[in-house]
Amino acid sequence: MRLWLPLGLMGLVGAALPVAADPAIAAWEQWMAKNRIPAGQISVWEDGAEIAAAQIGIDKTGAIGLASVSKTVVAACVHALVERGRVSWSDPTARHLDIGDDRTVLEFALHTGGLGADRTQDAPMARWRGPENDAAWSEEAFARAAEPRGTYRYSNENYAILGAVLETQVGDIVPACRETLAMPSLTRSQGWPGAGAFGGLAASAYDIAHLATQWASHAPDTIGTVPVRDTISYVPGAVSAPLGTGRAYWHGGRLCDRPTIFHKARGTGAYWVSYGTGRVVAMTHAACLGAQTLDPLDEALMEIATQAQEGTAGQGTDP
């Protein structure tokens, strides 16, 4: 499971569309059919309200594994505790974890805590499929000698540590974050609960779009930011870049198990984007997908958003 940086987020977007006219639904349905994806959801929001939605093979309120979009949930849940004065982004992790040190909560949220190579990628799949174990992942990460801090290096272990910090404050993070973030569908991924806070959560596209709308409104780059490449940066729980006259936020996640002689690789994932103009799109998919499959949908949705800004929406585009 690695961070997916969509190709389509490279132009001006915006403008609201009426529910019946929003072509994002048709583009998504074509993409689902073309790639034979058995189940998924899409939710399109404008200015804080859902304007269009669709689902295939699952109810609108059903939960699909979020993979790395779990990180957005965890970052927003930590921030809720920050707003309540129970945690500070500048807190050293030793304040909350016996195994912690002087590296701060924010450093791990930005992937700048010096953890080095992501050891979760080489872990046996049984650990990903086993019970949630953020504490175990965290203990292993802190046991290694720290590498230089301050430079972005994406690692799931960073968010396992955030999950462990959350657990010291709220206990089981799933019901706590479900209530705190108003995400009634939030649960553990049926296939990969062992991924915990970094990839083991599940939710509906509706709840992810609602969360993304709220999180983007917090302007998370004001909490902390670190360069990734070019104009792209990482902020707590999201990737960020200037887009037109605004700022876009997004996060994607895809997770696949390893194929065997008995079955093809199975997978799950999600994606959300806030275009910086009040438009938010979130989607989930119950399939093992690569960037070569996901990028055409992102580009189609981006073209639709651009057409909306230019006043030519409704023509649609083929993903």
C-alpha positions in Angstrom: 0.0 0.0 0.0 1.6 3.2 -1.2 0.6 6.8 -1.8 -1.1 7.4 -5.1 -0.5 10.8 -6.7 -3.3 11.3 -9.3 -2.3 12.8 -12.7 -5.3 14.9 -13.3 -4.9 17.5 -10.6 -3.1 20.0 -12.8 -5.6 22.7 -13.9 -8.3 25.1 -12.9 -11.6 23.6 -11.6 -14.8 24.6 -9.9 -18.5 25.6 -10.3 -21.6 23.8 -9.0 -23.6 21.5 -11.1 -27.2 20.4 -10.7 -27.7 16.8 -9.6 -29.1 15.5 -12.8 -26.5 17.2 -15.0 -23.3 16.2 -13.1 -21.4 14.0 -15.6 -19.0 12.7 -13.0 -21.6 9.9 -12.3 -21.6 8.7 -15.9 -17.9 8.8 -16.1 -17.5 6.8 -13.0 -20.1 4.2 -14.1 -18.3 3.8 -17.5 -15.0 3.4 -15.6 -16.5 0.8 -13.3 -18.0 -1.2 -16.2 -14.8 -1.0 -18.3 -12.7 -2.3 -15.5 -15.2 -4.9 -14.2 -15.1 -3.6 -10.7 -17.7 -5.6 -8.6 -18.5 -2.9 -6.0 -17.9 0.8 -5.4 -19.4 4.2 -4.6 -19.1 7.8 -5.7 -20.3 10.9 -3.9 -20.0 14.4 -5.4 -20.4 17.5 -3.1 -20.7 21.2 -3.8 -20.5 23.8 -1.1 -21.0 21.4 1.8 -23.8 19.3 0.4 -24.0 16.2 -1.7 -25.3 16.9 -5.2 -24.9 13.5 -6.9 -24.1 9.9 -6.0 -24.1 6.4 -7.3 -23.2 2.9 -6.1 -22.7 -0.5 -7.6 -22.8 -3.8 -5.8 -23.2 -2.1 -2.4 -25.6 0.1 -0.6 -24.9 3.8 -0.3 -24.2 3.5 3.4 -22.1 0.4 3.1 -18.4 0.5 4.1 -15.5 -0.4 1.8 -11.9 -0.6 2.9 -10.2 2.8 2.6 -6.6 1.7 2.5 -4.4 4.8 2.9 -7.4 7.1 3.0 -7.6 5.8 6.6 -4.8 8.4 7.2 -7.2 11.3 6.5 -9.6 9.9 9.1 -6.9 9.5 11.7 -5.4 13.0 11.1 -8.8 14.6 11.4 -9.6 12.6 14.5 -6.3 13.8 16.1 -7.1 17.3 15.2 -10.5 17.0 16.9 -8.6 16.2 20.1 -6.2 19.1 19.5 -9.2 21.4 19.4 -10.4 20.0 22.7 -7.0 20.6 24.3 -6.3 16.9 24.9 -3.4 16.7 22.5 -1.1 19.2 20.8 0.5 18.7 17.4 3.7 19.8 19.0 3.5 17.2 21.8 6.5 14.9 21.9 5.2 11.3 21.5 6.8 10.4 24.8 4.0 12.5 26.4 1.5 9.9 25.3 3.4 6.7 24.6 5.8 4.9 27.0 7.8 3.9 23.9 7.8 7.4 22.4 10.6 10.0 22.3 11.0 13.7 21.5 9.6 13.4 18.0 6.3 15.2 17.8 2.8 14.1 16.8 3.0 16.5 13.8 6.3 15.1 12.6 4.7 11.7 12.2 1.6 13.2 10.7 3.8 14.7 8.0 6.0 11.6 7.5 9.1 13.6 8.7 9.9 11.6 11.8 12.9 9.9 10.4 11.5 6.3 10.3 13.2 5.4 7.1 12.0 2.6 4.9 8.4 1.5 5.4 8.8 -1.9 7.1 5.0 -2.6 6.8 5.4 -3.2 3.1 7.5 -6.4 3.7 5.5 -7.7 6.6 3.6 -11.0 6.1 0.1 -10.5 4.9 -1.1 -12.4 8.0 -0.2 -9.3 10.0 -2.3 -7.1 7.7 -5.2 -9.5 8.0 -4.9 -10.1 11.7 -6.2 -8.0 14.6 -5.5 -4.3 14.7 -2.0 -3.8 16.1 -1.0 -0.1 15.9 0.8 -0.5 19.2 2.9 -3.4 17.8 3.8 -1.5 14.6 4.7 1.5 16.7 6.9 -0.4 19.0 8.9 -1.8 16.1 9.3 1.7 14.6 10.5 3.3 17.7 13.0 0.4 18.4 15.0 1.3 15.3 17.5 4.1 15.3 16.0 7.3 14.0 17.2 8.6 10.6 17.5 12.4 10.0 14.3 14.2 10.7 12.5 16.9 8.7 12.5 15.3 5.3 9.3 13.7 3.8 9.5 9.9 3.5 6.1 8.2 3.3 5.7 5.3 5.7 2.6 3.6 7.1 4.3 3.4 10.4 3.9 7.1 10.9 0.2 6.7 11.1 0.4 3.6 13.2 2.1 5.8 15.8 -0.7 8.4 15.4 -3.2 5.6 16.0 -1.4 4.5 19.1 -1.5 8.1 20.4 -5.2 8.3 19.7 -5.8 5.0 21.6 -4.2 6.5 24.7 -6.9 9.3 24.6 -10.0 7.5 23.3 -9.5 3.8 23.6 -10.9 2.1 20.5 -10.4 4.6 17.7 -13.2 3.3 15.5 -16.2 4.2 17.6 -14.5 7.3 19.0 -13.7 8.7 15.5 -17.0 7.5 14.1 -18.8 9.8 16.6 -16.3 12.6 16.7 -16.2 13.0 12.9 -19.9 12.1 12.3 -19.1 9.1 10.1 -21.8 6.5 10.8 -20.4 4.0 8.3 -16.8 4.0 9.8 -15.7 0.5 10.8 -12.7 -1.8 10.4 -11.8 -3.2 7.0 -13.0 -6.8 6.9 -10.0 -7.8 4.8 -7.1 -5.9 6.4 -8.0 -4.9 10.0 -4.3 -5.4 11.0 -3.4 -2.3 9.0 -5.1 -0.3 11.7 -4.8 3.5 11.6 -2.6 3.5 8.5 -4.9 1.4 6.2 -7.3 -0.7 8.1 -10.4 1.4 8.2 -13.5 1.3 6.1 -16.3 3.7 5.3 -18.8 4.9 2.6 -17.9 7.3 -0.1 -20.6 9.7 1.3 -18.9 9.8 4.7 -15.4 10.3 3.1 -16.7 13.1 1.0 -18.3 14.7 4.1 -15.0 14.3 6.0 -13.0 15.7 3.1 -15.3 18.7 2.9 -14.8 19.4 6.6 -11.0 18.7 6.5 -10.4 21.0 3.5 -12.2 23.8 5.3 -9.7 23.5 8.1 -6.9 24.4 5.6 -4.7 21.6 7.0 -1.6 23.2 5.4 -1.9 25.8 8.2 -1.2 23.0 10.7 2.0 21.8 9.0 3.3 21.1 5.6 6.4 19.4 4.0 7.5 19.5 0.3 7.0 16.3 -1.7 7.9 17.3 -5.2 7.5 20.4 -7.4 4.5 22.3 -5.9 3.0 19.3 -4.2 3.2 19.0 -0.4 2.0 16.7 2.3 -0.2 18.0 5.1 -1.7 16.0 7.9 -3.8 13.3 6.3 -3.7 14.8 2.8 -1.6 15.8 -0.2 -1.9 19.5 -1.2 -1.0 21.7 -4.2 -2.1 25.1 -5.6 -4.8 24.7 -8.2 -6.0 27.6 -10.2 -6.7 30.4 -7.7 -7.2 28.0 -4.8 -5.6 25.0 -3.1 -6.5 21.4 -3.7 -6.3 18.6 -1.2 -6.6 14.9 -1.9 -5.6 11.5 -0.7 -5.8 8.1 -2.4 -5.2 4.6 -1.2 -5.1 1.2 -2.7 -4.4 -2.1 -1.1 -3.9 -5.6 -2.7 -3.1 -8.9 -1.1 -0.7 -11.2 -2.8 -2.2 -13.6 -5.5 -2.0 -17.3 -4.9 -2.6 -20.3 -7.1 -6.1 -20.3 -5.8 -7.2 -16.7 -6.4 -6.2 -13.5 -8.1 -5.0 -10.6 -6.1 -7.9 -9.1 -4.1 -8.0 -5.5 -3.1 -9.8 -2.4 -1.9 -9.3 1.4 -2.0 -10.6 4.9 -2.0 -9.9 8.3 -3.3 -11.1 11.9 -2.4 -10.2 15.3 -3.8 -11.2 18.8 -2.8 -10.7 21.1 -5.8 -10.4 24.2 -3.7 -13.7 25.7 -4.9 -16.2 23.9 -2.8 -16.4 20.8 -5.1 -15.4 17.5 -3.5 -15.5 14.0 -5.0 -14.9 10.8 -3.1 -15.1 7.2 -4.4 -14.5 3.7 -3.1 -13.7 0.5 -5.0 -13.6 -3.1 -4.0 -10.8 -4.3 -6.3 -7.1 -4.5 -6.7 -6.2 -1.6 -8.9 -3.0 0.0 -10.1 -2.3 3.6 -11.0 -2.8 2.7 -14.7 -6.4 1.9 -13.9 -7.1 4.8 -11.5 -5.4 7.6 -13.4 -7.9 7.6 -16.3 -10.8 8.2 -13.8 -9.0 11.0 -12.1 -8.2 12.6 -15.4 -11.9 12.3 -16.5 -13.1 13.8 -13.2 -10.6 16.6 -13.6 -11.8 17.3 -17.1 -15.4 17.4 -15.9 -14.5 19.9 -13.2 -12.6 22.0 -15.7 -15.6 22.0 -18.0 -17.8 23.1 -15.1 -15.6 26.1 -14.6 -15.7 26.9 -18.3 -19.5 26.5 -18.5 -19.4 23.5 -20.8 -20.4 20.8 -18.3 -22.7 18.1 -19.4 -20.7 17.0 -22.4 -19.1 14.2 -20.4 -15.8 12.5 -21.0 -14.8 8.8 -21.4 -12.4 7.5 -18.8 
